[in-house]
Amino acid sequence: RGHLIIKSNTGVLKPMPLSGNTYAALPADHTYYGVANNSADVQGSGIQVGILHRFAMNHKVVDAVAGVFGIPASILAAVKTALPLATFKGDNE
């Protein structure tokens, strides 16, 4: 929940790659697509993920154990541009 989702130029959706406890660079031929909301293992069809395009996120909360990863400033700026309906606001901002 809360993991950035990217889309390849062939239409394949996948989780944003990681580098340690932060997001890695966007792979070539991919765009930012949304954020995973929930997932379920649907018998016979594999993992299904709900994806949000309009959401609010505290991007300053990082808890790798819970699956919440840091977003470097350069990536955050690009995500904000790609997902204009999303709001990123840290505590005390």
Secondary structure, DSSP 8 states (H G I E B T S, - for coil): ---EEEEETTS-EEE--EETTEE----TTEEEEEEEEEEEEETTTEEEEEEESS-EE-TT--BGGGTB-B--HHHHHHHHHH-TT-EE--TT-
